[in-house]
Amino acid sequence: MAETPSQKPEHAKQREGIMTARSLITRIKVTVEKRKLKEGYSYVLRWRDPETGKRFYEHAGYDNKLAKRKKAVKERDLLLGQSDIQSGLYSFDQFEEDFTESQKHRLKESTFIDYLAVLRQFRCFFSGKRCLQDITPLDVERYISSRLSEIKKISLNTETRTLKAMFNYAVQWEKLNKNPFAKVKFFKIPDKEIRVLSPVEEKKVLRTIQNLQGTTEERKLRFTGIFLIALQGGLRSSEIRYLRWKDIDLNTGEVNLVCRDEWSTKSWKNRTVYVTSDTLEILKRLKMIQRKEKPFYYAHASSISHVFRQIKRKSGVSFTLHDCRRTCASRMAENGVPVQVAKEYLGHADIQTTMKHYTKISKEFLKDAMLKTAVEHKKEGKKIPFTEVS
């Protein structure tokens, strides 16, 4: 005899309700729409309510990667919905709410979005576990093994560190006894080759900017200024975009990076860099024809990246704007600047970052140093410890 709805066990009714909700929510597909602006692109999230057919739009910023992260957050919001809170246990819902309340105004917007996206990705993998106390170190290893087939090891290390940091908050708030990520082992990643521009490549890029067709004089000066400030001051993209005219001393070449309410440097510290007299001449010409507070005004970093991808293609020089920052560090090393001074100049929090990721002595510099040492040894009548390079 078939069971009537009223005769079904309570757990069967709950399971049916969950399956119905899931079948409804999986029909909601979020898409990213790319819209071309005068300079760069903007991105919009779009989705439709399956019950009413009503369309929804949400601005997703000016960067493709950030838009994709926001899309992932939105999809998981719709997928997860509201979950039941088990009595006496710390649910994922409550943890996310507590984390948002305590950290939203402490972290940068993009970092905060990344954190929530990673947490929701992790939560989706353990759809049958509603509470943080249910997660064991073995569950963590299973999650890592699963994600390894979807993303690169270096990205998985970043994701794992993020989750470890988030679970540390739960331990700090005395909601968990210990962190299941505490003893996780990260993948070893081989060092990437550091790209440094040569003086010849630098001149080639500058010549390409000056010869850009259909570009106003103001834009040529702006592109040149961005390139030279990145190269000589070692500035990051966000530091260039938020630079103001009042931060630049057009007499001394001093450029001050000043933290303020709406923006701060990556290290949250003020610092000062310097540019050459040639760069100052470019900036003076730019200021004469530009009437804005910020000389390198762009809504998002992707707009600058878009411009320099075009310059890269036309010049034939393979580089990114961040390579200019690495080049700056390398040239400081070649000129005998102590690594501690380079660390402060570049705004690194850890000196290992300066040494490991940014400093690459050019082959020409090493060759000259070897030859110079060989000559000095010959003059002093000492044995040459290496063969001369021709």
C-alpha positions as CSV (number, residue, x, y, z in Angstrom):
1,M,0.0,0.0,0.0
2,A,1.4,3.4,-1.1
3,E,2.2,6.0,1.6
4,T,0.1,9.1,1.5
5,P,2.0,12.5,2.1
6,S,0.8,12.6,5.6
7,Q,2.0,9.1,6.3
8,K,5.6,9.7,5.0
9,P,8.3,9.9,7.6
10,E,9.6,13.3,8.6
11,H,13.1,12.8,7.2
12,A,11.5,11.7,3.8
13,K,9.5,15.0,3.7
14,Q,12.7,17.0,4.4
15,R,14.6,15.2,1.7
16,E,11.9,15.8,-0.8
17,G,11.8,19.5,0.1
18,I,15.6,19.8,-0.3
19,M,15.6,18.0,-3.7
20,T,12.7,20.3,-4.9
21,A,14.6,23.4,-3.9
22,R,17.8,22.1,-5.6
23,S,16.0,21.3,-8.8
24,L,14.6,24.8,-8.8
25,I,17.8,26.6,-8.0
26,T,20.0,24.7,-10.5
27,R,17.9,26.2,-13.3
28,I,19.3,29.7,-12.4
29,K,22.3,30.4,-14.6
30,V,24.4,33.5,-14.0
31,T,26.2,34.9,-17.0
32,V,28.8,37.6,-17.4
33,E,28.1,40.2,-20.0
34,K,31.1,42.2,-21.4
35,R,30.4,45.8,-22.4
36,K,32.9,48.0,-24.2
37,L,33.7,51.4,-22.8
38,K,35.7,54.3,-24.4
39,E,38.7,52.9,-22.6
40,G,38.6,49.3,-21.5
41,Y,35.5,47.2,-20.6
42,S,32.9,46.8,-17.9
43,Y,31.2,43.6,-16.8
44,V,27.6,42.9,-15.7
45,L,26.1,39.8,-14.1
46,R,22.7,38.6,-15.6
47,W,20.3,35.9,-14.5
48,R,16.6,35.1,-14.6
49,D,14.2,34.0,-11.8
50,P,12.8,30.6,-12.9
51,E,9.5,31.1,-11.2
52,T,8.6,34.7,-12.4
53,G,10.8,34.9,-15.4
54,K,12.0,38.3,-14.1
55,R,15.5,39.3,-15.3
56,F,18.1,40.6,-12.9
57,Y,21.3,42.7,-13.5
58,E,24.2,43.5,-11.3
59,H,27.3,45.5,-12.0
60,A,30.5,43.3,-11.7
61,G,33.3,45.9,-12.1
62,Y,35.8,46.5,-14.8
63,D,38.0,43.4,-14.5
64,N,37.3,40.1,-16.1
65,K,38.8,38.0,-13.3
66,L,36.9,40.0,-10.6
67,A,33.7,39.6,-12.6
68,K,34.2,35.8,-12.7
69,R,34.8,35.7,-9.0
70,K,31.6,37.7,-8.4
71,K,29.7,35.4,-10.7
72,A,30.9,32.4,-8.6
73,V,29.8,34.2,-5.4
74,K,26.3,34.9,-7.0
75,E,25.8,31.4,-8.3
76,R,26.7,29.9,-4.9
77,D,24.4,32.4,-3.2
78,L,21.5,31.2,-5.3
79,L,22.5,27.5,-5.0
80,L,23.0,27.4,-1.3
81,G,20.1,29.6,-0.2
82,Q,19.2,29.4,3.5
83,S,20.4,26.3,5.3
84,D,19.0,25.0,8.6
85,I,21.1,25.8,11.7
86,Q,21.8,22.7,13.8
87,S,21.3,23.4,17.5
88,G,24.6,23.8,19.4
89,L,26.8,23.6,16.3
90,Y,28.6,26.4,14.4
91,S,27.0,26.4,10.9
92,F,28.6,27.6,7.7
93,D,25.8,30.2,7.5
94,Q,26.6,31.6,10.9
95,F,30.3,31.6,10.2
96,E,29.9,33.5,7.0
97,E,27.7,36.0,8.7
98,D,30.3,36.5,11.5
99,F,33.1,36.7,9.1
100,T,31.3,39.3,7.0
101,E,30.5,41.4,10.0
102,S,34.0,41.3,11.4
103,Q,36.2,41.5,8.3
104,K,34.3,43.3,5.5
105,H,35.7,46.7,6.5
106,R,39.1,45.3,7.3
107,L,39.9,43.7,4.0
108,K,40.0,45.2,0.5
109,E,36.9,44.6,-1.5
110,S,38.5,42.1,-4.0
111,T,40.2,40.2,-1.1
112,F,36.9,39.9,0.8
113,I,35.1,38.7,-2.3
114,D,37.8,36.1,-2.9
115,Y,37.5,34.8,0.7
116,L,33.8,34.3,0.5
117,A,34.0,32.7,-3.0
118,V,36.6,30.2,-1.7
119,L,34.5,29.4,1.4
120,R,31.4,28.8,-0.7
121,Q,33.4,26.6,-3.1
122,F,34.6,24.5,-0.1
123,R,31.0,24.4,1.4
124,C,29.5,23.2,-1.9
125,F,32.0,20.2,-1.9
126,F,30.7,19.2,1.5
127,S,27.0,19.7,0.8
128,G,26.0,17.1,3.3
129,K,28.0,18.7,6.1
130,R,26.4,21.9,7.5
131,C,28.7,22.7,10.4
132,L,32.4,23.5,10.7
133,Q,32.8,20.9,13.4
134,D,32.0,18.2,10.9
135,I,35.1,19.0,8.8
136,T,38.1,16.7,9.6
137,P,41.7,16.8,8.3
138,L,40.8,13.9,6.0
139,D,38.0,15.9,4.5
140,V,40.5,18.6,3.8
141,E,42.8,16.2,1.9
142,R,39.9,14.9,-0.1
143,Y,38.9,18.4,-1.0
144,I,42.5,19.2,-2.1
145,S,42.7,16.1,-4.2
146,S,39.4,17.0,-5.9
147,R,40.4,20.6,-6.6
148,L,43.7,19.5,-8.1
149,S,41.9,18.3,-11.2
150,E,40.3,21.7,-11.6
151,I,42.9,24.3,-10.9
152,K,46.7,24.7,-10.9
153,K,48.8,23.8,-7.9
154,I,49.8,27.4,-7.2
155,S,46.1,28.5,-7.2
156,L,45.3,25.6,-5.0
157,N,48.0,26.7,-2.5
158,T,46.4,30.1,-2.4
159,E,42.9,28.7,-1.9
160,T,44.2,26.4,0.9
161,R,45.9,29.3,2.7
162,T,42.7,31.3,2.5
163,L,40.7,28.5,4.0
164,K,43.3,27.9,6.7
165,A,43.2,31.6,7.6
166,M,39.4,31.7,7.7
167,F,39.1,28.6,9.9
168,N,41.7,30.3,12.2
169,Y,39.1,33.0,12.8
170,A,36.6,30.3,14.0
171,V,39.3,29.0,16.4
172,Q,40.1,32.5,17.6
173,W,36.4,33.1,18.2
174,E,36.3,29.9,20.3
175,K,33.8,28.2,17.9
176,L,36.2,25.5,16.9
177,N,38.7,23.6,19.1
178,K,41.3,23.2,16.3
179,N,41.8,24.0,12.7
180,P,41.4,21.1,10.3
181,F,43.8,22.9,8.0
182,A,46.5,23.2,10.7
183,K,48.8,20.5,9.4
184,V,48.0,20.6,5.7
185,K,51.1,20.4,3.4
186,F,51.3,22.8,0.5
187,F,52.6,21.9,-3.0
188,K,56.1,22.9,-3.9
189,I,56.1,25.3,-6.8
190,P,59.2,25.9,-9.0
191,D,60.4,29.5,-9.3
192,K,59.2,31.3,-12.4
193,E,61.6,33.1,-14.6
194,I,61.6,36.8,-13.8
195,R,61.1,39.1,-16.7
196,V,63.4,42.2,-16.8
197,L,63.4,44.8,-19.6
198,S,66.7,45.7,-21.2
199,P,67.5,49.4,-22.1
200,V,67.0,48.5,-25.8
201,E,63.5,47.2,-25.1
202,E,62.7,50.2,-23.0
203,K,63.6,52.5,-25.9
204,K,61.6,50.4,-28.3
205,V,58.5,50.6,-26.1
206,L,58.8,54.4,-25.7
207,R,59.2,54.8,-29.5
208,T,56.1,52.7,-30.1
209,I,54.1,54.9,-27.7
210,Q,55.2,58.0,-29.6
211,N,54.3,56.5,-33.0
212,L,50.8,55.3,-32.0
213,Q,48.3,56.2,-34.8
214,G,45.0,57.9,-34.0
215,T,46.1,58.7,-30.5
216,T,45.9,62.2,-29.0
217,E,49.0,63.9,-27.6
218,E,47.5,63.8,-24.1
219,R,47.1,60.0,-24.3
220,K,50.7,59.5,-25.6
221,L,52.0,61.6,-22.7
222,R,49.9,59.7,-20.2
223,F,51.0,56.2,-21.5
224,T,54.6,57.4,-21.5
225,G,54.3,58.7,-17.9
226,I,52.7,55.4,-16.7
227,F,55.5,53.4,-18.3
228,L,58.4,55.6,-16.9
229,I,56.9,55.9,-13.4
230,A,56.5,52.1,-13.2
231,L,60.0,51.6,-14.5
232,Q,61.8,54.2,-12.3
233,G,59.5,54.2,-9.2
234,G,58.6,50.6,-9.2
235,L,54.9,51.4,-8.7
236,R,52.1,48.9,-8.7
237,S,49.2,49.4,-11.1
238,S,46.8,50.5,-8.3
239,E,49.5,53.0,-7.0
240,I,49.7,54.5,-10.4
241,R,46.0,54.8,-10.9
242,Y,45.4,56.5,-7.5
243,L,48.4,58.9,-7.8
244,R,47.4,62.5,-7.6
245,W,49.1,65.6,-9.0
246,K,49.6,67.0,-5.5
247,D,51.6,63.8,-4.7
248,I,54.1,64.6,-7.4
249,D,56.8,67.3,-6.9
250,L,57.5,68.5,-10.4
251,N,60.6,70.3,-9.2
252,T,62.5,67.6,-7.3
253,G,61.1,64.4,-8.9
254,E,59.7,63.2,-5.6
255,V,56.6,61.0,-5.8
256,N,54.8,60.4,-2.5
257,L,52.4,57.5,-2.2
258,V,50.0,58.5,0.6
259,C,47.4,56.2,2.1
260,R,44.0,57.7,2.6
261,D,40.4,56.6,3.4
262,E,39.4,55.5,-0.1
263,W,42.8,53.8,-1.0
264,S,46.0,52.6,0.5
265,T,49.2,50.9,-0.7
266,K,49.4,47.1,-0.5
267,S,51.6,47.3,2.6
268,W,49.3,50.0,4.2
269,K,52.4,52.3,4.5
270,N,53.3,55.6,2.9
271,R,56.5,55.7,0.9
272,T,58.4,58.0,-1.5
273,V,60.0,57.2,-4.9
274,Y,61.8,59.3,-7.4
275,V,61.8,59.8,-11.2
276,T,64.4,61.4,-13.5
277,S,64.4,64.8,-15.1
278,D,63.3,63.4,-18.4
279,T,60.2,61.9,-16.8
280,L,59.5,65.2,-15.1
281,E,59.4,67.0,-18.5
282,I,56.8,64.5,-19.7
283,L,54.7,65.0,-16.6
284,K,55.0,68.8,-16.9
285,R,53.7,68.7,-20.5
286,L,50.9,66.3,-19.4
287,K,49.8,68.6,-16.6
288,M,49.6,71.6,-19.0
289,I,46.9,69.9,-21.1
290,Q,45.2,67.8,-18.4
291,R,42.8,69.3,-15.9
292,K,42.1,66.3,-13.6
293,E,43.1,65.5,-10.0
294,K,44.7,62.2,-11.0
295,P,47.1,62.2,-14.0
296,F,46.6,58.5,-14.8
297,Y,42.8,58.2,-14.2
298,Y,41.4,54.7,-14.9
299,A,38.4,53.1,-13.3
300,H,40.2,49.7,-12.9
301,A,43.6,48.1,-13.5
302,S,42.2,46.1,-16.4
303,S,42.0,49.4,-18.4
304,I,45.7,50.0,-18.0
305,S,46.5,46.3,-18.8
306,H,44.3,46.6,-22.0
307,V,46.3,49.7,-23.2
308,F,49.7,48.1,-22.6
309,R,48.7,44.8,-24.3
310,Q,48.2,46.9,-27.4
311,I,51.6,48.6,-26.9
312,K,53.2,45.1,-26.3
313,R,51.7,43.8,-29.6
314,K,52.8,46.8,-31.7
315,S,56.3,47.0,-30.2
316,G,57.1,43.3,-30.3
317,V,58.4,43.5,-26.7
318,S,56.8,40.9,-24.5
319,F,56.2,42.5,-21.1
320,T,53.6,43.4,-18.5
321,L,53.3,46.6,-16.5
322,H,54.4,44.7,-13.4
323,D,57.6,43.7,-15.2
324,C,58.6,47.4,-15.1
325,R,58.5,47.1,-11.3
326,R,60.7,44.0,-11.4
327,T,63.1,45.8,-13.8
328,C,63.3,48.7,-11.3
329,A,64.4,46.3,-8.5
330,S,66.9,44.6,-10.8
331,R,68.5,47.9,-11.8
332,M,68.8,48.9,-8.2
333,A,70.6,45.7,-7.4
334,E,72.9,46.2,-10.4
335,N,73.8,49.7,-9.1
336,G,74.7,48.3,-5.7
337,V,71.7,49.5,-3.8
338,P,71.4,47.4,-0.5
339,V,68.5,45.0,-0.6
340,Q,67.0,46.5,2.6
341,V,66.8,49.9,0.8
342,A,65.2,48.3,-2.2
343,K,62.7,46.6,0.1
344,E,61.6,50.0,1.5
345,Y,61.6,51.7,-1.9
346,L,59.4,49.0,-3.4
347,G,57.1,48.7,-0.4
348,H,57.6,45.0,0.4
349,A,56.5,43.7,3.7
350,D,59.1,40.9,3.6
351,I,62.7,41.2,2.4
352,Q,62.4,37.6,1.0
353,T,59.9,39.0,-1.6
354,T,62.5,41.5,-2.8
355,M,65.2,38.9,-3.1
356,K,63.2,35.9,-4.4
357,H,60.6,37.4,-6.7
358,Y,61.9,40.7,-8.0
359,T,65.7,40.8,-8.3
360,K,67.3,39.4,-11.4
361,I,70.7,40.6,-12.3
362,S,71.1,41.0,-16.1
363,K,73.5,38.8,-18.0
364,E,75.3,41.8,-19.3
365,F,75.9,43.1,-15.8
366,L,77.2,39.7,-14.7
367,K,79.5,39.4,-17.7
368,D,80.9,42.9,-17.0
369,A,81.5,42.1,-13.4
370,M,83.3,38.9,-14.3
371,L,85.6,40.6,-16.8
372,K,86.3,43.4,-14.3
373,T,87.3,40.9,-11.7
374,A,89.5,39.0,-14.1
375,V,91.4,42.3,-15.0
376,E,91.9,43.1,-11.4
377,H,93.2,39.6,-10.6
378,K,95.7,39.9,-13.5
379,K,97.0,43.3,-12.3
380,E,97.6,41.9,-8.8
381,G,99.1,38.7,-10.2
382,K,96.5,36.5,-8.6
383,K,95.2,33.3,-10.1
384,I,92.0,33.8,-12.1
385,P,89.2,31.7,-10.5
386,F,87.2,31.4,-13.7
387,T,87.7,31.5,-17.5
388,E,87.2,34.8,-19.2
389,V,84.0,35.3,-21.3
390,S,84.6,36.4,-24.8
